[in-house]
Amino acid sequence: MTITTIKEIPDAAHPDIIKTRTFKSELAGSVLIIKELVVDENNQEVEMLLVTQPWKPNPDGTRSNWINEDDASNWIESIKNTL
């Protein structure tokens, strides 16, 4: 399953413009892989690896295994403003 997350970034100089960053992620076995979709100099969409996360970081500082894609998706949504 592929999880797509979009981060909207307001442009302070141009309030009517909102930039976006698009992230694609997948749970490969027990490893979460997050990539950013970017357009290269040839105007081709490519995937740039951002994070390979082998476990779920818990709020209390411990770690656990990812339960499923929904678990990973919720975590991505919670951290997308830090990417």
C-alpha positions in Angstrom: 0.0 0.0 0.0 1.2 3.5 -0.8 0.4 6.4 1.5 0.4 9.9 0.0 0.6 12.9 2.3 0.5 16.5 1.2 2.1 19.3 3.2 0.9 22.9 2.4 3.3 25.7 3.0 2.0 29.3 2.9 4.2 31.8 1.2 4.6 34.8 3.5 5.6 37.1 0.6 2.6 36.0 -1.5 -0.3 35.0 0.8 -2.4 34.0 -2.2 0.2 31.2 -3.1 0.4 28.0 -1.2 3.3 25.7 -2.0 2.9 22.0 -1.5 5.3 19.1 -0.8 4.1 15.6 -1.6 5.3 12.6 0.3 4.9 9.0 -0.7 5.5 6.2 1.8 5.1 2.5 2.0 5.5 -0.1 4.7 7.9 -2.7 3.4 7.7 -5.6 5.9 8.4 -3.8 9.2 10.2 -0.8 7.7 8.5 2.5 6.9 10.0 4.2 3.8 9.1 7.9 3.2 10.0 9.6 -0.1 9.3 13.1 -1.4 8.0 13.4 -4.9 9.9 16.2 -6.7 10.2 17.5 -10.2 13.8 17.3 -11.6 15.5 19.6 -14.1 14.1 17.5 -17.0 10.5 18.2 -15.6 10.2 14.5 -14.6 8.7 13.5 -11.3 11.1 11.5 -9.2 11.1 10.0 -5.7 13.8 11.3 -3.3 14.4 9.1 -0.2 13.8 11.0 3.0 13.3 8.5 5.8 13.8 4.8 6.4 12.2 4.1 9.8 12.5 0.5 11.1 10.3 1.0 14.1 7.5 3.3 15.4 8.7 6.0 17.8 6.3 6.2 20.7 5.4 9.5 22.5 7.0 8.2 25.7 10.4 7.6 24.0 10.0 3.9 23.6 9.7 2.2 20.3 7.4 -0.5 18.9 6.7 -2.3 15.7 4.3 -0.8 13.1 0.9 -2.3 13.4 -0.2 -1.7 9.8 -0.4 0.9 7.1 -2.9 3.0 9.1 -0.6 3.1 12.0 2.3 4.3 9.8 0.0 6.8 8.0 -1.1 8.4 11.3 2.5 8.8 12.4 3.4 10.4 9.1 0.6 12.9 9.4 1.7 13.7 12.9 5.3 14.5 11.8 4.9 15.9 8.3 5.5 19.5 9.5 9.0 18.5 10.6 10.0 17.0 7.2 
